[in-house]
Amino acid sequence: MRWRREGACREGACWGRTEAVSLLALSAGLGTSVLVGQRTPEAAAPALRHHLDRLFPNSG
């Protein structure tokens, strides 16, 4: 929140924080769904991979 008060969130400067929070929430939700048996790790991996590929499109 300090970033917002200091005006550093202009022109996408807070993108990294938002994506980090989103990735953490996604991984926690997928992890929980695997632990309770809603999906297999193999079924959860593509969703996580999709998000990571969106964040790092040129990483292979």
Number of C-alpha atoms within 10 A of each C-alpha: 7 8 11 11 8 8 9 12 14 10 7 9 13 14 11 11 10 12 14 12 11 13 16 12 12 15 17 12 13 20 17 13 15 16 12 9 10 12 14 14 14 9 12 17 13 11 14 15 11 12 16 14 13 10 14 10 10 7 7 5
